[in-house]
């Protein structure tokens, strides 16, 4: 048995695993359409994306007719289990525990594939690659706000600039695949330019491509704000989030360097970037959920999309009396959770891990930054443009 395992090529084994999973769900969806596709794939994965793309509060399966429903209808269904069982599963925009577990599994499988790809590209200078990919994290969040502008157009009763199904590529989680292939293409182009002597390092064109995409995306949102009545511009939000996140990350970093310098010996400045990225997510949530109104923002319902975030808000609301949350809000603990989690991650990636497998370590750190800075940038820009 050990001899057989030793003869299995890791890349072919990974490809076989991916093919087996795709075949399993494809065949299962055909043979058991209600159980596998409607109750699982559609309910937890595609249905929420479709509802989000159409700006609906929820969407009912209704034997495949995909019936879009408003807030009142969704609430009525939630209180009518017989009717709910009759029309089939109902999906809402956002995430559930089941979908998040599924996406984590997909992410881990994808990361292994990326590691194989980087090995084939023979990229050696990993740390500069981390910083070169930094603009792509910001771009991913800004690109998601383009779809928020689409939803704002629906609510305003005008045509969507980007309509279904193309707009699904800009909705979580599909936007992660969109960004993955965009960044992958940028990496391949940058490495080619480097290997052929056009540039002195692949990191320069890579950072340039990401920065250009970010500027173009934010410029598009700015043009919408200047020309469309359903998109606004609140620069105070941008300033508060950036200043708040920078102060939070700076204080956290200073405390780490003073009282626990061993925490960041492995990551160095990469650790500071990770803490700052997750501080952006934390502060953007606090501002968007509790303080946007105080800063003059008026837009649709902005509620927590992730179960963890929603759970923290609900717990704060249940534990603290209204006399306190009236002044503090209920989202502020999320910022501390993000900062503590970021410091913990930085501590895990010590010097030994970098020495043993620097390629996979950098991939994981890029992923950690992306899952914080991407959503944080989206929340920050969504509030900034009032959508």
DOTOR-357575 format. One record per residue (C-alpha): residue in one letter; x, y negated, z. Coordinates in steps of 0.5 Angstrom, whole numbers, plus 500, padded with zeros to 3 digits. Example, Ala and Ser with C-alpha at 12.3 -4.5 7.8 and 13.67 -1.06 7.14 Angstrom:
# residues 2
A525509516S527502514
END
This chain:
# residues 387
X500500500X506495502X509497495X503495491X502488495X509487494X508488486X502483486X504476483X501471488X499466482X495472478X492474485X490467486X487467479X483473480X480471487X478465483X475469478X472474483X468468486X466465480X463471477X460473484X456467485X454467477X452474477X448473484X444467481X442471475X440477479X437474485X435467483X431465489X436468494X443466491X442460487X435456490X436458497X444457497X447454491X442449490X440448497X447446500X451444494X447442487X441439490X444434495X448431489X442431484X438427490X444422491X444421483X437419483X437415489X432420492X431421500X430428498X429433492X424439493X426445489X419447487X420453483X426449479X422443477X426439482X421434485X424427487X421425494X421419498X422418505X415419507X414425503X420428506X418427513X411430512X415436509X419437515X413437519X409442515X413449515X408452511X408447505X416447505X416455505X411454499X415449495X422452496X428449499X429441500X435438499X437431502X443427500X449428504X453434508X450440512X455444516X454450511X456445505X462443509X464450511X464451503X468445501X473447506X474454503X474451496X479446498X484451501X483455495X485449491X491447495X494454494X493453486X496446487X502449490X503454485X502448480X508444483X512450483X512450476X513443475X519443479X518437483X523436488X522429491X516430495X516424500X516419494X510423491X506422497X507414497X506414489X499418490X497413496X493408490X489414488X486415495X483408495X481409487X477415489X473411494X472405490X470410484X464413489X462405490X461405482X455410483X452407489X452401485X448406480X443407486X442400487X440399480X435404481X432401487X432394483X428397478X433396472X437402468X443405471X449403468X451411468X446415468X445423470X448428469X455423468X454420474X454426478X462426477X462420482X458423487X461427493X463433493X464433485X468426485X474430489X474434483X474428478X480425482X483431482X484432475X485425474X491425479X493432476X494428469X497422472X502427475X504431469X504425465X509421470X513428470X514428463X516421463X521422468X524428465X525425458X528419461X523414460X523412467X528413473X523416477X516420476X513416482X514409479X509411473X505415478X504409482X502404476X497409474X493409480X494402482X491400475X485405476X484402482X484394480X480396474X475399478X474394483X474389478X468392475X465392482X466385482X463383475X457387477X457382483X458376479X452378474X447383477X442381482X442387486X450387487X453382492X459380495X461379503X468378503X468378511X467385511X473387507X477382512X474385518X475392516X482391514X484387520X481392525X484398522X491395521X491393528X488399531X493403527X499399529X497399536X496407536X503407532X507403537X504407543X506413540X513411538X514408546X511414550X511420545X516419539X517426538X510426535X512422529X519425528X517430522X513425518X516418519X512413516X508418512X505418519X503411520X500411513X495417515X493414522X492407518X488411513X483414518X483408522X480405515X475410516X473409523X473402523X469402516X464406520X463402526X462396522X457399516X453402522X453397527X456390525X454389518X448386519X451381524X456379518X450377514X450384510X443386507X442393504X439399504X439404509X446406511X446412515X452417517X453422512X457427515X454432521X460430526X459423525X452423526X453427532X458422535X452417534X447421537X451423543X453416544X446413544X444419548X449418554X450410554X444406556X440401551X443395555X450397553X449400546X445393544X452390545X457395543X453399538X453407537X459408532X465406536X467413539X468415532X474410531X477413537X476420535X479419528X485416531X486421536X485427530X490423526X495423531X494430533X495432525X502427525X504431531X503438528X507436522X514436525X521437522X521444522X515445518X518440513X524444513X521451512X516449506X516441504X512442498X506445501X507440507X506434503X500437499X497438506X498431508X496428502X489432503X489429510X490422508X485423502X479426506X480419511X482414506X477416501X471416505X473410509X475406502X468407500X464405506X468399506X467397499X460399499X458394505X463389502X458389495X452390499X450396496
END
